[in-house]
Amino acid sequence: MKAATARIGADAARYELENGPPTLSQFNYFQQRMSALGLHDALHTEFEAAAARTAQDMGLMPDHARTGVKDAARANVLAVDGKNHTSPTRYVKGDQWVDKDTGEIKERRYDPNKSTWGEGGKNRVRQGAKSVVAWSRHPASGTRVIAGLTLMRPKHDGGEAAAIVDLITRVQDLNPGLTHVAVDGALRGTHLARLTPRGLVVVNKIQTAPTTAENAVTINGKRFRKKRVHTLTHHSTAFGACEHPIYGIGGGLFEEHVTSDGTVTHTRLPHHTTARGRKNGDYTDWYVQTRIACGRTDPTSGKLTPWTKTFYVPINPTRQDQIDNVNRGEHVRQIPEIDTDDFNRIYGMRADSESGNNGLEHAWYLDRIPSYGYDNQLLTLISYALMNNAVARATHHARAAARPPGQAA
Ligand SMILES: [Zn+2]
């Protein structure tokens, strides 16, 4: 509207756009004016603010629905994933063609935002544009909302993982009721360490350790690196201090035992995720509450009595971790991957973003993003997201209106 106003005046622009979709030439002009006026950042910001209003209107990411760590409601889980887009052309900068009528040598049109990107979860790369998209929805179909998105530039600072973390923090700032994030394997412990102190529960897979890796343990058929994350010491045995080394493996806690013949075994410890310490009203300091058992010999009577202790292992990085070179966020998780019932249920909601991404892809002819360069591709993505969100909101309200009075959503 602002772009068209400069050309034909506010009233004419409003009349034209309120009486039907823009024509191709209007949209081309809009694209040019948006770039000339440098309005992309403002539009992007306003889109995400509008998406938050849509989500709130639909009861997504509600502030009152704070629940336990394990029982995340669908409307409170943000699904975030990377999305590769096929470029509108296969040509690259410098490709030429000959005009047979005039004999002129001309440059091929190319996509300056095209780059080579890894494809999440698959050992291959793709040429094209790359975005990361955050989805929120109800259990009912047709309610999927794009809560935020980022179109990456070819040399995006920090890569896909950094783009995902930034996107999640923006969405959380706009939707304070958000509690859980299900996100793909691009994130590592260092990225989780930026999200969990914000009060979020992050559910994502841990990078598989190579089969040859030392200091790795196989659980449920998957090889995880192990890392010592805690040491519990008590001084009350007849033989002096007793030390229990605690390891993080697959996101859960284990006590390591070494027998006299050098055999190493690991005993799983109970895992109860707790959050303590409020900051701005949110619990931000995460711990695993666990319990250990040991035999204690009374020094005077010589009698062996069982000794148990409940203790807390931090999930957020500690100062000591820097000294000990511990990437805590990678090894100690709020919902460990090895706790498959809880993990799979919430992580499974991430697959939903792939359905959303599929819709995004099929909206375009031959799956190609129909625009060249960062500015225009961002406009294309935001346009799609606005359409998607408008349809989702209409679907949600139409369903609510059709429901007999008194029946809850
Ligand atoms: Zn002990």
Residues whose N, C-alpha, C, O or C-beta is under 5 A from the ligand:
A	BS01	ZN	C242 C294
